[in-house]
Amino acid sequence: MILYDGRVNWQAFALTARLALFVSAVLLVIGLPLAYWITFSRWRWKFLLEALVSLPLVLPPTVLGYYLLVLFGNQTAFGRWYQSLTGHTLAFTFQGLVIGSVLYSLPFAVQPFAASFAAVDVKLLAASATLGASGWRTFWRVIVPLSVPGLITGVALSFAHTVGEFGVVLMIGGNIPGVTRTVSIDIYDAVQAADFTAAAHTALVLLVFSFVVLSLVYALNRRVWAVWPFK
Amino acid sequence: MTSVLQVSIRKTLAPAFTLDVSFSAPAGITMLFGPSGAGKTTLLDCIVGLLDPDRGRIAIGETLFDSGKRINTPVAQRHIGYVFQSLALFPHLSVEGNVGYGLDRLSSDERARRISAILDAFHIEQLRHRRPDAISGGERQRVALARALVTDPCLLLLDEPLSALDAAVKKSIMDDLRAWNDSHRIPILYVTHSREELFALGERVIALEQGRVVAQGDPHQVLSAPRQETVAQFAGFENIFDATVTAVHEQSGTMTCRVGASTDLEIPLGHGSVGDKIRVAIRAGDILLAISEPHGLSARNCLPGRVISLARRDYLVVARVDCGAEFEVHVTPGAEQSLKLKAGAKVWLVIKTHSCHLVR
């Protein structure tokens, strides 16, 4: 039961936090190699991939959501493969939401990662190589430790961006309590139902929560002042 | 096992700049010098493998690069120590972490033993746990040397490693490097602009200009008889003149050349015939200064002129004298006093033929 009696819907908060944690973890794992490749590859068509990664910045979330719905449906090989594996479609599931949010927040992780990799002095990478280190060892012993501020920024931004997501969730998640009903959807629903007290309380909690999380991140990471990753 | 470094490569970096060098360097310190833009760092980058030459061969014992045989050993497998001009110490690692960085394949006992030995050899044991930003410039230099040498490289490349340090620190680091080199005979290529380092460390000198080797040999050979303008400037030839050959005296082994509008100098016979444009280099300390016209000297050049200015520099007086061309002459403060030198005074400059060096 959804309570519209002016109390905060903590279930939506728990779901949102779980989604954002999952998404930032996935983005850390796939964002590191992607950012490494974007920074150090000499492939001539590299700019195409850079443009692709940045697409979610300019596309309305509904466009991304629409294509994901098509992808998840049984019109595509991927959609049919997933259905044959699990018996249901990815649309309107938590997993589907994770995939959509990862794509939607991708530039918010990859761009700060890539920017901090590119800021590492190339002489340090050369020094590492002359001391016999492989590319793998150089990455973990030199590039990553010197990019920690950028990595924290990227993870924090993708977490925050996922918390604040609305359009993609609405398109591919729908409104299933405990599965896809995130805080932003919850507030929208409360307003639609003219329950302004609930909307006000939830919105206030989200505002305070987001501010506290970002303040903590930036307090721990003072060298990075830019919230906006494209300085 | 000691091996000789053999380099014969060509690399075009810009339409106007090609590095085209061929030399070998045995164990010991070989100084590499030349003006900035001569290609010194490019040469080091090619040897270590950070840049690929267009063609040629680099070998030290085994072949590291051979364009003909398509051999190009990756940087990490060349075993060449490289101390960058910027040092490139890892800022997030302690001195110990930096020095031990290249030893990850050793057992932890062996690694600890090697680190302690090299920290001792370079007198930085007490800095073991400090970060590079918490130690002095000279100490950072020692850490960079230790980090490169602890891996037992088969060749060491040093890119102006001591240029930013004061003389005392420089000397003590040079002593440590020389001591290390006495017990580890590997070729060391040392890029420098400093004469002091050249004479203190160099067993051999290679002069580089516009991507080419223009002189090589032992330091005194190269510097006392410079045939290149680069070498001349480097070796402290304060006077370098454009001149035109006006007469060649084959039997006396000299030539006469005209400097400025009307000043004639007798110089040693070199390649050149009447009318050729040449350059002549003379050390300011090789010129005698007289206040009356000297007679009965063996020196062939005796030029009348006037003192333009006198300036005290440490224990030296730098006199500028106009003899048709402007000469720099170094005298002692005592000589300045007893000759009562002043700006405007009439003087004669006495220059031996063999103090005039023909440079290209």
Interface residues (C-beta under 8 A of the other chain):
Chain A: D121 K123 L124 A126 A127 S128 A129 T130 L131 G132 A133 S134 R137 R141 V142 P145 L146
Chain B: V48 L50 P74 V75 A76 Q77 R78 H79 I80 G81 Y82 F84 S86 A88 L89 F90 P91 H92 Y101 G102 D104 R105 R147 A148 T151
